[in-house]
Amino acid sequence: MKLILYYSKQHARFPQHSRDGCPSGTEYLVTPFDDKDRFVADTLKEILLDSSRRPSVVTDLGELVDAEVSDKGGVSGAVVKTGFAAVKKIKPGIIPSAVDSLLDDFAGALEPFYGDYRAKGGNDFGAYLTSRSDEASDALLGVTDSRADRSSRDSIKKVYSKLRPNGKKNVEEALPRLGQLIDKHAAAV
């Protein structure tokens, strides 16, 4: 049997008598609520991976990728834009599909950063990620590096190896938007 105990931040401790009379072996699940009795998600998995929110998160992340590519300038930006457009034309839906398949691993990679951000009482996850851009970008690229390494398709490995040298710079540039997107979804929980 599970007993769910809800508490607000100002009443983080619940009295012992709230457990009295429950059968032995009862599992207590303590669920945090804010001062307005709204659920407060403690982890990125709760925020991003919940089945009711995941489609919206995937859509927003796909739009973030589109915006980041669109903002690229110069010769290298033109190359990225051309390649991105070609991939989307050849295989429509590839970006949302890729985002969805990587989302669980990305959430796991960012979880330590989000936990630290929350523990410090942060109010702008984008700014927090930017302040730790070297570590955060390495964590995210670790996910894609691992996925590329495990791929059985040589064409994917070849394309990834060509894009990877600029990957860190591109991910670092996307961190403010990524943090804002996560803040948006955390506020909706």
C-alpha positions, 0 to 999 in steps of 0.5 A, spaced: 500 500 500 502 507 498 500 513 502 501 519 499 503 525 503 503 532 500 506 538 503 507 545 502 514 548 502 512 552 509 510 545 512 516 541 509 515 536 516 509 532 517 508 530 524 509 523 526 501 522 528 500 523 520 503 516 519 499 513 526 494 507 524 497 505 517 499 498 516 506 496 517 509 496 510 506 502 508 510 506 503 510 513 504 511 517 497 512 525 499 510 529 494 512 537 494 507 542 493 508 550 493 505 555 497 499 555 492 498 548 492 501 546 485 505 540 484 513 542 484 517 537 480 524 536 483 527 532 477 528 534 470 525 527 468 518 529 472 518 535 468 520 533 461 519 526 460 512 525 463 507 522 458 502 528 458 508 533 457 513 529 453 509 531 446 510 538 447 517 538 450 519 534 443 515 540 439 519 545 443 526 542 443 525 541 435 523 548 434 529 550 439 534 546 434 530 550 428 532 557 431 539 555 433 540 553 426 537 559 423 541 563 427 547 561 424 551 565 420 558 566 416 560 560 411 560 555 417 553 557 418 551 556 411 553 549 411 549 547 417 543 551 414 544 547 407 545 540 410 540 541 415 535 543 410 537 537 406 536 532 411 529 535 413 527 534 406 530 527 405 527 525 411 521 529 414 520 528 421 527 526 423 528 532 428 522 531 432 524 523 432 531 524 434 529 529 439 524 524 442 529 518 442 535 522 445 530 526 450 531 521 456 538 521 455 539 528 455 534 529 461 539 524 465 545 528 463 542 535 465 539 532 472 545 534 476 545 541 473 538 542 474 539 539 482 544 544 483 540 549 480 534 548 484 538 547 491 541 554 490 534 557 489 536 559 481 530 562 477 534 562 470 536 555 468 539 558 462 543 563 465 545 557 470 547 553 464 551 558 461 555 559 467 557 552 467 557 551 459 563 547 459 561 542 463 553 542 461 555 542 453 560 536 455 554 532 458 550 533 452 555 531 447 556 525 451 549 523 450 550 524 442 557 521 442 555 515 445 549 514 440 554 515 434 559 510 437 553 505 438 550 506 431 551 501 426 551 505 420 557 508 417 554 514 414 551 516 420 558 516 424 561 519 418 557 525 418 557 526 426 565 526 425 564 532 421 560 536 425 562 534 432 568 539 432 564 545 432 559 541 436 561 544 443 561 551 440 554 550 437 551 546 444 554 552 448 550 557 444 544 553 445 544 553 452 540 559 454 534 557 450 535 550 452 534 553 460 529 557 458 525 552 455 526 547 461 524 553 465 517 554 461 516 547 462 517 547 469 513 552 470 507 549 467 508 543 472 
